[in-house]
Amino acid sequence: MKTLPHLNTTLALPIIAPFRTTKYSIRDNNPYDELYKKYSSIMEINPKLTRELVSYQGSKKQAFYRWLKFKEAFSSDLIKHFLELYSPSNAKDPSILDPFAGTGTALTVAANAGWKATGIEIMPIGVAAIKARLVASKINTVKFNRVYKKFKTTNFYSNNNSKAKIGYLTITKGAFHLKTELALINYLDFLAKIKDDDIRYIFWFACLSILEDISYTRKDGQYLRWDCRSDRKLKSQFNKGQISQFHDALDQKLNIIIEDIRMYKDSKNINSIKVIEGSCLDEIPLMTKDKFNLIITSPPYCNRYDYTRTYALELAFMGKDDEAVKDLRQCMLSCTVENKSKKQAFEDYYNRKGDGRAFKEIQRRFDNQKELKEIIQNLINARDEDKLNNNNIPNLVENYFYELNVLIGEFYRILKPGGRVIMVNDNVQYNGDEIPVDLILSDFASMAGFTIEHIWILPNGKGNSSQQMGVHGRNELRKCVYVWQKK
């Protein structure tokens, strides 16, 4: 377990007006009628929950959020909304947990509002982004400017005899022009000469943040898309447009960073953030019960999105090799077709803990969710009929829901009485059928003891994948925010 230091920043919370919602209309001939009827009274379209408010799009121009392009991030305004709505009136030091902390949006906003904030994050790039914010809160801007002036006058394209190397994975080899790779190597030497640890870290993080801009790659869904100007043999003639020059891109990023540091330099807030680097599947079972007032999170979606491939450039720059990335992928919540079942590991853990009863309860909830069993069987049938584009999709769906079922039971245990879970998640589609992720997870929560207060649906959903559209046409899938309360 690794923990990060404290964060000191301030931010005012707006006054939030009550949500005005409309009932969600369930379409005819729904394949899961019984499940829909069970929760139809709390399925509401919430016009305030726009995609801009819920997603990274709502924050990407704000301080700190423009340092790193992390599309999976929350909108800070969304967190402000829910902290205002669900702040416990009688709690002296309200506490919040984000088990999929990402770049720390929920933690930062909560700390600003006076909450004790704890986050868990497994992706090294997310942990690095949180640490950058923490370090920035105590940076010496005078020293920073001295280093910046030296950076401005340094020629990073000159040949040298540096022993520094740029790490790469099999899927990132050749991502940079040779001239850019030389600049990166020289920059590593430049970093090594910075004496102040905090300043060195910010300059390192700035470089981490521009890797995509200076490479032949672009993040595209669940993989890296390669520019036709690279040395790779490609069928596609994709051209990502202008590829930024190393020095120019880094100079622009450093200016953004120092501007944001100055903006929040006078913060007097002393609330602390605790960040645990690791998997919430490992860390949450170790936490004491009745610990948090609120859990706000957005887990990876059940959509085959592989974060280790999307952020492969950054992982390689951080020193991860192919084997380390494979291990990382297996430790994450199952959301790719390559993830293996963790069921036996859970059973072994709870038995070692002397809590076999808890594991039986996990299994009971999973076995009693009949719609999920039907979905998995339908996917198995489709696989046998060669209708799936990957034969591991049934395993992916089963593993995803099993692991979240485990976490939902743990959420109930670690929440204080009256505490809530607020979860952002999207429904998905496989073989032309929408999987009601919102209803299945809420049903697990109900079986675990939660009261399902809201299933808020965004006014505009999202389209299914391009592969699905080609075969089954375009279907709009629900994007939702669930609110569950511990009795």
C-alpha positions in Angstrom: 0.0 0.0 0.0 1.3 3.4 -0.9 0.0 6.7 0.4 0.5 10.2 -1.0 0.8 13.5 1.0 -1.7 16.2 1.7 -3.5 18.5 -0.6 -4.2 22.2 0.2 -6.5 24.1 -2.1 -9.8 26.1 -1.8 -12.8 26.3 -4.0 -16.3 27.7 -3.3 -19.4 25.5 -3.7 -22.4 26.9 -5.5 -25.9 26.8 -4.2 -27.6 23.8 -5.8 -31.3 24.0 -6.9 -33.4 20.8 -6.5 -33.4 18.5 -9.5 -36.6 18.6 -11.7 -36.9 15.2 -13.3 -39.3 13.3 -15.7 -40.2 9.7 -15.7 -38.3 7.4 -18.0 -40.5 5.6 -20.5 -39.7 1.9 -20.8 -39.9 0.7 -24.4 -42.3 -2.0 -25.4 -41.2 -5.7 -25.7 -38.5 -5.2 -23.2 -36.5 -8.4 -22.7 -36.1 -7.8 -18.9 -39.7 -6.6 -18.0 -39.6 -7.8 -14.5 -36.4 -6.0 -13.6 -37.6 -2.8 -15.3 -40.9 -2.9 -13.4 -39.0 -3.3 -10.1 -37.2 -0.1 -10.5 -39.4 1.9 -12.9 -40.6 4.2 -10.2 -37.1 5.6 -9.6 -35.9 5.7 -13.2 -36.0 9.4 -14.0 -34.5 11.6 -16.7 -32.6 14.3 -15.0 -32.1 17.3 -17.4 -29.4 18.8 -15.1 -27.2 15.8 -15.7 -25.8 16.7 -19.1 -22.9 14.9 -20.6 -20.8 18.0 -20.1 -21.6 18.1 -16.4 -21.0 14.4 -15.8 -17.8 14.0 -17.9 -14.4 15.3 -18.2 -15.7 17.8 -20.9 -17.1 19.9 -18.1 -13.6 20.4 -16.4 -11.0 20.3 -19.2 -10.6 24.1 -19.3 -10.3 24.4 -15.5 -7.2 24.7 -13.4 -5.3 21.4 -12.9 -7.7 19.5 -15.2 -5.9 20.9 -18.3 -2.5 19.5 -17.3 -3.3 16.0 -18.4 -5.8 14.7 -21.0 -7.6 12.1 -19.0 -11.0 11.6 -20.6 -12.2 9.2 -17.9 -12.2 12.0 -15.3 -15.2 13.3 -13.5 -16.5 16.9 -14.0 -15.7 18.9 -10.8 -19.1 20.6 -11.1 -20.8 17.2 -10.8 -19.0 16.5 -7.5 -19.9 19.9 -6.2 -23.6 19.1 -6.9 -23.6 15.9 -5.0 -21.6 17.2 -2.0 -24.1 19.9 -1.7 -27.1 17.6 -2.0 -25.8 14.8 0.3 -23.6 16.6 2.9 -24.5 15.0 6.3 -26.0 17.6 8.5 -24.8 16.1 11.8 -21.2 15.1 10.8 -18.4 17.1 12.2 -15.8 15.8 9.8 -17.7 14.1 6.9 -15.7 11.5 5.0 -15.7 10.4 1.4 -14.2 7.6 -0.6 -13.6 7.3 -4.3 -12.4 3.7 -5.0 -11.7 4.5 -8.6 -10.0 7.9 -8.0 -8.6 8.5 -11.5 -6.9 11.9 -11.4 -8.5 12.8 -8.1 -11.3 15.1 -9.1 -13.8 13.8 -6.4 -11.0 14.0 -3.8 -9.9 17.5 -4.6 -13.4 19.0 -4.7 -14.4 17.2 -1.5 -11.2 18.4 0.3 -12.0 21.9 -0.8 -15.4 21.6 0.8 -14.1 20.4 4.1 -14.5 16.6 3.7 -11.9 14.0 4.7 -11.1 12.5 1.3 -9.7 9.0 0.6 -9.1 7.6 -2.8 -7.8 4.4 -4.3 -6.3 4.3 -7.8 -4.5 1.5 -9.6 -3.4 3.2 -12.8 0.1 4.8 -12.3 -0.8 7.7 -14.6 -3.8 8.6 -12.3 -1.6 8.4 -9.2 1.0 10.6 -10.9 -1.6 13.2 -11.7 -2.9 13.3 -8.1 0.7 13.6 -6.9 1.3 16.5 -9.3 -1.6 18.4 -7.8 -0.3 17.7 -4.3 3.2 18.8 -5.1 2.0 21.9 -6.9 0.3 23.1 -3.7 3.7 23.6 -2.1 5.9 24.6 -5.0 8.4 27.5 -4.8 7.4 29.6 -7.8 10.7 31.6 -7.7 12.8 28.5 -7.9 10.4 27.1 -10.5 10.9 30.1 -12.7 14.7 29.8 -12.5 14.5 26.2 -13.8 12.0 27.3 -16.4 14.4 30.0 -17.7 17.1 27.4 -18.0 14.7 25.1 -19.9 13.9 27.8 -22.3 17.6 28.2 -23.3 18.5 24.5 -23.4 19.0 22.8 -26.8 17.4 19.4 -26.4 18.2 18.4 -30.0 22.0 18.3 -29.7 23.7 14.9 -29.7 25.3 13.8 -26.5 26.6 10.6 -24.8 23.7 10.3 -22.4 23.1 6.8 -20.9 19.4 7.7 -20.4 16.9 5.6 -22.3 13.3 6.0 -23.3 11.3 3.0 -22.2 8.8 1.4 -24.6 6.3 -1.4 -24.8 5.9 -3.7 -27.8 2.8 -1.6 -28.8 4.7 1.7 -28.5 8.0 1.0 -30.2 8.7 3.7 -32.8 6.1 6.1 -31.4 8.4 9.0 -31.7 10.5 10.6 -34.5 14.2 10.0 -33.8 14.7 13.7 -33.3 11.9 13.7 -30.7 13.4 10.7 -29.0 16.7 12.5 -28.8 15.0 15.5 -27.2 13.3 13.2 -24.6 16.7 11.6 -23.7 18.3 15.0 -23.3 15.4 16.1 -21.2 15.8 13.2 -18.8 19.4 14.4 -18.3 18.0 17.9 -17.7 15.6 16.6 -15.1 18.4 14.8 -13.2 20.2 18.1 -12.6 17.2 19.7 -10.9 17.9 19.7 -7.2 14.5 20.5 -5.8 12.4 17.3 -5.7 9.1 19.0 -6.1 10.1 21.1 -9.1 11.8 18.1 -10.7 8.5 16.2 -10.4 6.4 18.9 -12.0 8.8 19.2 -14.9 8.7 15.4 -15.3 4.9 15.3 -15.1 4.7 18.1 -17.8 6.7 15.8 -20.1 4.4 12.9 -19.3 1.4 15.0 -20.2 2.6 15.8 -23.8 3.7 12.3 -25.0 0.6 11.8 -27.2 1.0 15.3 -28.8 4.6 14.7 -29.8 4.1 11.0 -31.0 2.8 9.3 -34.1 -0.1 8.0 -32.0 -3.5 9.1 -30.9 -5.7 7.7 -28.2 -8.7 6.2 -30.0 -11.2 4.2 -28.0 -9.5 1.1 -26.6 -6.2 1.3 -28.5 -3.5 3.6 -29.9 -4.1 4.7 -33.5 -1.0 5.1 -35.5 -0.2 7.9 -37.9 0.7 6.8 -41.5 3.9 8.9 -41.2 5.4 6.5 -38.7 7.8 3.7 -39.7 5.1 1.0 -39.0 3.6 -0.9 -41.8 0.0 0.2 -41.8 -3.1 -0.5 -43.9 -4.7 2.8 -42.8 -3.7 6.2 -44.2 -4.8 7.9 -41.0 -3.1 11.3 -40.4 -3.5 12.8 -37.0 -2.6 16.3 -38.2 0.1 18.4 -36.8 2.6 16.6 -34.5 3.9 19.0 -32.0 7.6 19.8 -31.6 8.9 18.6 -28.2 10.2 22.0 -27.0 7.1 23.9 -28.1 4.7 21.4 -26.6 6.5 21.3 -23.3 6.9 25.0 -23.1 3.1 25.5 -23.6 2.3 22.9 -20.9 4.7 24.4 -18.4 3.1 27.8 -18.9 -0.3 26.3 -18.2 1.0 24.6 -15.1 2.7 27.7 -13.6 -0.4 29.8 -14.4 -2.6 27.3 -12.4 -0.1 27.1 -9.5 -0.2 30.9 -9.2 -4.0 30.9 -9.3 -4.2 28.6 -6.2 -1.0 29.5 -4.4 -2.7 31.4 -1.5 -4.8 28.5 -0.4 -5.2 28.2 3.4 -7.2 24.9 3.4 -5.7 22.3 5.7 -7.9 19.3 4.8 -5.9 16.2 3.8 -6.3 13.8 1.0 -5.2 10.2 1.4 -4.5 8.3 -1.7 -3.8 4.5 -1.8 -2.0 3.2 -4.8 -3.5 -0.2 -5.6 -6.6 -2.1 -6.5 -9.8 -1.3 -4.6 -10.6 -5.0 -4.9 -7.6 -5.6 -2.6 -7.8 -2.5 -0.4 -11.5 -2.0 0.5 -11.9 -5.4 2.2 -9.1 -4.2 4.6 -11.0 -1.1 5.6 -12.9 -0.9 8.9 -16.7 -0.9 8.8 -18.9 2.2 9.2 -16.0 4.5 8.0 -17.4 6.8 5.3 -20.4 9.1 4.9 -20.3 9.0 1.1 -18.8 7.0 -1.8 -18.7 8.8 -5.1 -17.1 6.9 -8.0 -17.2 5.9 -11.6 -15.8 2.4 -12.2 -14.5 1.3 -15.6 -17.4 0.5 -17.9 -18.2 -3.0 -19.2 -17.1 -2.0 -22.7 -13.7 -3.7 -23.4 -11.9 -0.4 -22.8 -8.3 -1.3 -22.0 -6.7 1.5 -20.1 -3.3 -0.1 -20.2 -3.3 0.2 -24.0 -4.8 3.7 -24.1 -2.1 5.0 -21.8 0.6 2.7 -23.1 3.0 5.7 -24.0 2.7 7.0 -20.5 3.2 3.6 -18.8 6.3 3.0 -20.9 7.7 6.5 -20.0 7.0 5.6 -16.3 9.3 2.5 -16.6 6.6 -0.2 -17.0 7.6 -3.1 -19.3 5.3 -5.5 -21.1 5.1 -8.0 -18.2 4.3 -5.3 -15.6 1.5 -4.0 -17.9 0.1 -7.5 -18.2 0.1 -7.8 -14.4 -1.5 -4.4 -14.0 -4.3 -5.3 -16.4 -5.1 -8.5 -14.4 -5.2 -6.6 -11.1 -7.7 -4.0 -12.4 -11.5 -4.4 -12.3 -12.3 -6.8 -15.2 -13.3 -4.7 -18.2 -11.3 -6.3 -21.0 -11.6 -9.7 -22.8 -8.1 -10.5 -21.4 -9.1 -10.4 -17.8 -9.2 -13.7 -15.9 -11.7 -14.7 -13.2 -10.9 -13.5 -9.7 -13.6 -15.6 -8.1 -11.3 -18.2 -6.6 -9.1 -15.5 -5.2 -12.1 -13.9 -3.5 -13.2 -17.2 -2.0 -9.6 -17.9 -0.7 -9.4 -14.4 0.8 -12.7 -14.5 2.7 -11.9 -18.1 3.9 -8.5 -17.0 5.2 -10.2 -14.1 6.9 -12.5 -16.5 8.6 -15.5 -14.9 6.9 -16.8 -17.7 4.6 -20.3 -16.4 5.4 -19.5 -13.1 3.5 -18.4 -15.0 0.5 -21.5 -17.1 0.5 -23.5 -13.9 0.6 -21.6 -12.6 -2.4 -22.3 -15.8 -4.3 -26.0 -15.7 -3.3 -26.5 -12.2 -4.7 -24.8 -13.2 -7.9 -26.8 -16.4 -8.4 -30.1 -14.7 -7.6 -29.7 -12.0 -10.3 -31.6 -14.0 -13.0 -31.4 -11.4 -15.7 -27.7 -11.4 -15.6 -27.6 -15.2 -15.8 -29.9 -15.0 -18.9 -27.6 -12.3 -20.5 -24.5 -14.4 -19.9 -26.2 -17.5 -21.4 -27.4 -15.6 -24.4 -23.8 -14.4 -25.0 -22.5 -18.0 -24.7 -25.1 -19.1 -27.2 -24.0 -16.3 -29.5 -20.4 -17.3 -29.1 -21.3 -20.9 -30.0 -23.0 -19.7 -33.1 -20.0 -17.6 -34.1 -21.8 -14.3 -33.7 -19.4 -12.5 -31.4 -16.3 -10.7 -32.6 -14.4 -12.1 -29.5 -15.1 -15.4 -27.8 -14.1 -14.0 -24.4 -17.0 -11.5 -24.2 -19.2 -13.8 -22.0 -16.3 -14.2 -19.5 -15.8 -10.4 -19.5 -19.4 -9.7 -18.7 -19.5 -12.3 -15.9 -16.2 -11.2 -14.4 -17.2 -7.5 -14.5 -20.5 -8.0 -12.6 -19.1 -10.5 -10.2 -16.3 -8.1 -9.1 -18.7 -5.2 -8.8 -21.0 -7.4 -6.8 -18.2 -8.0 -4.3 -17.4 -4.3 -4.1 -21.1 -3.4 -3.5 -21.2 -5.7 -0.5 -18.0 -4.0 0.8 -19.4 -0.6 0.1 -22.4 -1.4 2.4 -20.0 -2.6 5.1 -17.7 0.5 5.1 -20.4 3.1 4.9 -21.8 4.7 8.0 -25.6 4.2 8.6 -27.4 6.6 6.3 -24.4 6.9 4.0 -24.7 6.8 0.3 -23.1 5.5 -2.8 -23.2 7.7 -5.9 -22.1 5.9 -9.0 -21.7 7.0 -12.6 -21.8 4.2 -15.2 -23.0 3.5 -18.7 -25.0 0.7 -20.2 -23.4 -1.4 -22.9 -24.5 -3.5 -25.9 -23.2 -6.9 -27.1 -24.7 -8.9 -30.0 -27.3 -6.2 -30.5 -28.7 -6.4 -27.0 -28.4 -3.6 -24.4 -27.2 -4.8 -21.0 -29.0 -2.9 -18.3 -25.9 -2.3 -16.2 -27.8 0.3 -14.1 -30.5 -2.1 -13.1 -28.3 -5.1 -12.5 -25.9 -3.2 -10.2 -28.8 -1.5 -8.4 -30.4 -5.0 -7.9 -27.1 -6.2 -6.4 -27.2 -3.1 -4.1 -30.7 -3.8 -3.1 -29.9 -7.4 -2.2 -26.9 -6.1 -0.2 -29.2 -4.0 1.9 -29.2 -0.6 0.2 -32.3 1.5 -0.5 -32.2 2.4 -4.2 -33.1 6.1 -4.1 -32.5 7.2 -7.7 -31.5 5.9 -11.1 -31.0 9.2 -12.8 -30.7 9.0 -16.6 -28.9 11.6 -18.7 -31.2 13.3 -21.3 -28.9 12.2 -24.1 -27.4 8.7 -24.1 -24.5 7.4 -26.1 -24.4 5.4 -29.3 -23.3 1.8 -29.3 -19.9 1.0 -30.8 -19.2 1.3 -34.5 -18.8 -2.4 -34.8 -22.3 -2.9 -33.3 -23.8 -0.2 -35.4 -22.5 -1.9 -38.6 -24.5 -5.0 -37.8 -27.4 -3.9 -35.6 -27.9 -0.2 -36.4 -27.5 2.7 -34.0 -29.1 2.2 -30.5 -28.9 4.9 -27.9 -27.7 3.4 -24.6 -28.4 4.9 -21.2 -25.9 6.9 -19.3 -26.9 6.9 -15.6 -26.1 8.1 -12.1 -27.3 5.8 -9.3 -27.9 6.8 -5.7 -28.0 4.1 -3.1 -28.5 4.7 0.7 -27.4 2.4 3.5 -30.4 1.8 5.8 
